[in-house]
């Protein structure tokens, strides 16, 4: 499989609960950051670029490649990249993106073990479930 989409995963722990970075798109509901891998770009490079372009987090780096996932949607193969930011990120923020004519995305920390709100495409629910499995595999004792 060759990745076509990069999905940077940023986690945050609060009160012993792991949260994942998510956002509300003004027209398309709740989502995870994800975007197309450009020609000549590696999956980690694309994940860092997409994270910066969509959220404003531009100081992140990849800490672990979580592998590829066949999304079974429009022939998309996602590359999950676990990322960390050096900055202390707020609980919520908005970011103006230039994608598709410009949008304001509302970012928040979503509990990893809960499904996204109903106002989201089933693709993102499936992606979140897959991320849970992959994060769980990272934290299981060998």
N, C-alpha and C positions, 0 to 999 in steps of 0.2 A: 504494500500500500504506500502511496505517496500522499503526504499531507497537502490539503488545499486550503485549510483554515487553521489559524492559530488562535488558541484560547488561553490567555494568561490567567492563572488561578492565583489570587491573592487571599491569604487567610489571616484571620485576626482572632485572638482568644480574649474573651471577656467573661469574667465571673465563672471560669471553668468551662465555658461553652465556645466551641470553634464556630466562627462565622466566615462566610465567603463573600467576597466583593460582588455585588450585583447592582443593577441600575434599572430605573424605569424610563423606557423610551416613550416620548410623548405620543407616538402613534402606534407603537407595536408592543406595548406592555413591558413586563419584567423580563430581563435578560442577563446573561453573563457577557463579559467583554469577549468579542470574537471578530476576526476579520480575515480577509483573503491574504494568503502568502504570495507576495509579489515575485516575479521572475528573478532568479538569482539570489533570493533571500532565504536564509535558513529559518526553520520553525522558531528557534529561540529569538532570533532577530525580529521576526514578524510579531511574536508575542509582545516583546518590549515596545516595538513601534506602535502596535494597536493599543496597548495599555496607555501609552502617552497620548496618542491621538484621541482616544475616546474618553479618558478619565482625567487627564492632566497629570497623572503620576509618571514623571519623566526621569526619576532617579532609580528605577527598579532594576533588578537583575534576576536572571533565572537561577534557581537553586536546585531544581530537579526536573528532568524530562519525565512526565507521567505517561508518555506513550501516545499511540494513535488510536482513534476511535472511528469506526465506520458509522456515520450518523444515519445512514439509510434515508437520506433526504437530499435530493438534487445532487447525488453522487459526491457529497461532501465527506472528506476525511479530515477529522479534526486532530490537531496536535495539542495536547494539554501540557502546559509549561507552568510549573509551580514557581511563582515569583515572589520576591520580597522587595519592599521599599525601605530606604534608609530613613525616610521621614516618618514622623508621627502623624498618622492619617486621622482626620476627624470622623465623628460618628456618621455624619451625612454631609454631602456637598453636591453642588450642581456644577456641570461643566458644559461650556458651549463648544460643540464640535462643528467642524466644517463639512463633515460627511453629508452627502445627499442634500446639499443646499443649506445645511446648518440645522442643528437641533440642540436643545438643552436637555442633557441627561441628568437625572437625579440619582446619585449614588448613595448606597447604604450597605450596611453589613447584615447579611441574611444568615440565620442559623443553618449550618451545613446539613444538619440532620432533618430539616424540614423542607418540604417541597416549596417551590416558588409560589407566589400568589396566583390565583386562577387566571388573572389577566396576562398570561404569557403563552407563547407558542409551545406546543408539546415538545418540540425539539429541545428547548432549553430545560424542560423538566427532565427529559431523558439524559441530557448532558450532565445535569446536576447529579442525577443518580449514578452515572458512570464515574464522575469525579469522587463521589463518596467511596465507591469501591476502591478506587486507586489511592486515595488518601489513607483509607483503612489498611491497605496493603503496605503502605510506608510505615505505619505506626505499629503493626503487629510484631511481636517478638519473634525472632528467628528460631 
